[in-house]
Amino acid sequence: METLIGATVEDAETFGIRGTPSFAIDGELLSDVHGWEALQPQIQSRLDSSAGTGSQLDSPSELSDDSAFSLE
């Protein structure tokens, strides 16, 4: 628990997080991204720019509460 709290405080200070949910990718706090609908295109654009990954994220309607996905 102490590790999680320490990481949370460190991330809040590093990224200037003022509320949740907040998301950062590659060390950049994403502005006005507070849910899957705004986060998914941010992740997808980074996957698309990766050389030949061909990865595709599931849309929210395809995910169930117990679904898991990988960005690898």
TAKA-V916871 format. One record per residue. N is the residue number from 1. RES is the residue in one small letter. PSI is psi in whole degrees, -180 to 180 (NA if undefined). D_LAST is the distance of its C-alpha to the last C-alpha in Angstrom with 1 decimal. Layout:
{{N & RES & PSI & D_LAST} {N & RES & PSI & D_LAST}}
//
This chain:
{{1 & m & -41 & 26.9} {2 & e & -36 & 28.2} {3 & t & -44 & 24.8} {4 & l & -45 & 23.3} {5 & i & -44 & 26.4} {6 & g & -43 & 26.3} {7 & a & -39 & 22.7} {8 & t & -46 & 23.6} {9 & v & -44 & 26.8} {10 & e & -45 & 25.2} {11 & d & -41 & 22.6} {12 & a & -42 & 25.5} {13 & e & -44 & 27.6} {14 & t & -45 & 25.0} {15 & f & -5 & 23.9} {16 & g & 35 & 27.2} {17 & i & 130 & 26.0} {18 & r & -11 & 29.0} {19 & g & 173 & 27.8} {20 & t & 153 & 25.1} {21 & p & 148 & 22.7} {22 & s & 148 & 21.5} {23 & f & 142 & 18.1} {24 & a & 141 & 17.1} {25 & i & 132 & 14.3} {26 & d & 41 & 14.5} {27 & g & 11 & 17.8} {28 & e & 122 & 19.4} {29 & l & 128 & 20.8} {30 & l & 122 & 20.5} {31 & s & 136 & 24.0} {32 & d & 31 & 25.1} {33 & v & 106 & 21.7} {34 & h & 13 & 22.5} {35 & g & 174 & 20.9} {36 & w & -40 & 18.2} {37 & e & -35 & 20.3} {38 & a & -29 & 20.2} {39 & l & -42 & 16.7} {40 & q & -46 & 14.9} {41 & p & -31 & 16.3} {42 & q & -46 & 15.4} {43 & i & -45 & 11.7} {44 & q & -40 & 12.1} {45 & s & -34 & 14.3} {46 & r & -36 & 11.9} {47 & l & -42 & 9.3} {48 & d & -34 & 12.5} {49 & s & -13 & 13.7} {50 & s & 138 & 11.0} {51 & a & 110 & 12.8} {52 & g & 27 & 12.4} {53 & t & -38 & 8.9} {54 & g & 16 & 10.8} {55 & s & 147 & 8.2} {56 & q & 130 & 10.5} {57 & l & 148 & 10.8} {58 & d & 145 & 13.6} {59 & s & 159 & 16.9} {60 & p & -32 & 18.6} {61 & s & -19 & 21.1} {62 & e & -8 & 18.7} {63 & l & 135 & 17.5} {64 & s & 171 & 19.9} {65 & d & -30 & 20.6} {66 & d & 14 & 18.9} {67 & s & 151 & 15.8} {68 & a & 147 & 12.3} {69 & f & 159 & 9.1} {70 & s & 143 & 5.4} {71 & l & 9 & 3.8} {72 & e & NA & 0.0}}
//
